[in-house]
Amino acid sequence: MNERIKELRKALQLNQTEFGSRIGVKQTTVAGYENGTRIPLDAVISSICREFDVNEDWLRNGEGEMLIKKTRNQEIAEFMGDILKGEPDFRRRLIAVLARMTPVEWEMLERKMNEIANEP
């Protein structure tokens, strides 16, 4: 498991301190997990899987894919949850504007997005 924790951390492009802070442990603890001198508790394994959407079978046994595949609806729900939890910013203002749009405005927006997407 130590090698998979390191592989995950590197795939996420996090250093040991950043990785540890996301799961509630110190950098030295992450280093211990990665070099095999410490074994993560079940609670830590659960935190890793929950925080980073990791397949627990992969983390524990090396079986299956590293990350859990999310549906589009799950991705949207997570995105919206993050927006609602955070401070008001451009993303929140944008969602508020989208929520008030009429069907005609949605059609105009779709045409404009198609136009932009087709430009080199």
N, C-alpha and C positions, 0 to 999 in steps of 0.2 A: 504494500500500500504506500510505502514511503516514496517510491519512484512515481507512483500515479499522482500523489499530492503535488510533487514538484512539477510533473508534466502539466497538471491542471493549472497551477499557479502561473507557469510560463505561458501557457496557451491564453490565459486571461491577461497577460502582460502586466502582472502585478509583482511588486517586490514582496519579500517576506513580511515586512511591516504592514504594508497595505492589505495583504491577504489576511494576516492575523487580525487586524483591526475589524475587518468585515465579519469575522467569525468569533470575535471576542477573546482572542488569545494574543500573547506577546510574540514579537519576532523570534525570540530565542526558542519559544515553544514550537513555532513553525519550523525552524531550523532543525530541532530535534525530531520532528515528524519526518522531515525530508531525509535526514541522515540515518534514520532508523533507531535512534537512541530513545525515542519516546513513541508510544503507541497512543493514537487519539482515542479518547473515550467515545462511547456511542453517541453521547450528546454532541460532541464536536463533529463527528461524522454526519449527524443529522443537520447540524448548522451548515457544514460545507455543502451538503446536497441541496438544502433549502436556499441558501444565499446565492449559489452559483448555478442552480438548476442542473445538478450533477446526478447521473444515474448511479444509485447506491451500489448496484451489483458491479458496475465498472470500478467504482472506487474501492470496494472491499475485495473483489475477486478478479478484476480485470476482464469481466465478461460484458459484452454489449458495447454500446457507444458511450463515449465520455459524457456527453450532454444530453439532457432530455429534450426531445423535439417538441416545440410548442405549436399549437394551432394558431392561425392568424387571429382568432378571437381571443386566445389567451395572451398573445403579444399586445393586442390593442388594450385589453383590460389592464394588463400590467403597466403599460404606458400611461393610461388614464389615471391609474392609482398613483403613480409617481407624480404626475402633474398635480393632482388634488392634494397630495401630502406636502408638496413643496410650497415655497413662497410664490406669490404671483409673479409671473414672468411672461415672456413673449408667447411661450407655448400655451399657457393658460388663457391669455387674451385671444389667441388664435382659435382655440377650441370654443370660447364664448362666442366669437363672431360666427363660426361655423354653425353653432347651435341655433343661431337666429336667422340663418339664411332661408330664403324661400326656394321652392323648386326651380324657379326660373334662374335664380342666382347660382344654384347648384349646377345647372346646365351650363351657364356661362363659365363657371370655374372649371368644369370638366373640359370644355372646349379649350380654354387657356392652358390647362395642364397638358393636354394632348399636343397643343401647338408647341409648348416649351420642350416637351419630351422628344419631339421629332426634329428639333434643331440640333445641329452638330455642336 
